[in-house]
Amino acid sequence: SQTIVDFRVSRRFGLGGGTSLEAIVEAFNLLDRTNFTEINNVFGCGAYPAQPLPTFGQFVQSAAPRQIQLAAKLQF
């Protein structure tokens, strides 16, 4: 199963004259949990079930780790 927590916080600051600045912080996979996305399902060419590949049934790929990004948006 996958568990992903994404988070976003933003704050707008008025600069006068109809201009504003928005500060943004976003975090993806905030808990930094390893979420596996692919499993090796290739058994191999050996006799079933005695000779599978050493990597058969093991995780081979995971989703992105924690990522944090900062942004500033100027509106005028």
KAQUIFEN-V330198 format. One record per pair of residues at least 24 apart in sequence whose ideal C-beta (glycine too) atoms are under 10 Angstrom apart, sorted by sequence separation. I is the first residue (numbers start at 1). J is the second residue. D is the distance in Angstrom with one decimal. If there is no record, write none. Layout:
i: [I,I]
j: [J,J]
d: [D,D]
This chain:
i: [4,5,6,7,36,37,38,4,5,34,36,37,38,3,4,5,36,37,2,4,5,35,36,37,3,5,34,35,4,33,34,35,3,33,35,2,3,4,34,2,3,33,2,32,33,1,2,29,32,1,2,28,29,31,32,28,29,30,28,29,30,28,29,30,27,28,29,27,28,26,27,28,26,27,25,26,25,26,24,25,26,24,25,23,24,23,24,22,23,24,22,23,21,22,21,22,20,21,22,20,21,19,20,21,19,20,18,19,18,4,13,15,17,2,4,15,2,5,6,7,8,10,12,15,10,12]
j: [28,29,30,31,60,61,62,29,30,59,61,62,63,29,30,31,62,63,29,31,32,62,63,64,31,33,62,63,33,62,63,64,33,63,65,33,34,35,65,34,35,65,35,65,66,35,36,63,66,36,37,63,64,66,67,64,65,66,65,66,67,66,67,68,66,67,68,67,68,67,68,69,68,69,68,69,69,70,69,70,71,70,71,70,71,71,72,71,72,73,72,73,72,73,73,74,73,74,75,74,75,74,75,76,75,76,75,76,76,63,72,74,76,62,64,75,63,66,67,68,69,71,73,76,73,75]
d: [7.6,7.1,6.7,9.9,8.4,5.2,8.2,5.5,4.4,8.8,7.1,6.1,9.9,8.9,8.4,5.3,5.0,5.4,9.8,8.2,9.6,6.1,7.8,9.9,6.9,8.3,5.3,4.2,7.5,9.7,8.0,8.6,5.2,9.1,9.4,8.2,9.9,6.4,7.7,9.8,6.9,9.0,4.3,5.9,8.8,8.6,8.1,7.1,4.0,9.7,8.0,9.6,6.3,7.7,9.6,7.0,6.3,6.5,9.2,5.0,9.4,7.1,6.7,8.5,6.9,4.5,9.8,7.2,7.7,8.4,4.9,8.1,7.2,8.0,7.2,5.1,7.7,8.1,8.1,5.8,7.5,7.1,8.0,7.9,4.2,7.6,7.2,8.1,5.7,6.7,7.1,8.2,6.3,4.3,7.3,8.0,8.6,5.6,7.0,7.8,7.7,7.3,5.0,9.7,6.8,8.0,8.4,4.5,6.8,7.5,9.9,8.4,8.0,9.9,9.5,9.2,7.2,9.8,9.6,9.2,9.8,8.6,8.7,8.5,8.5,8.4]
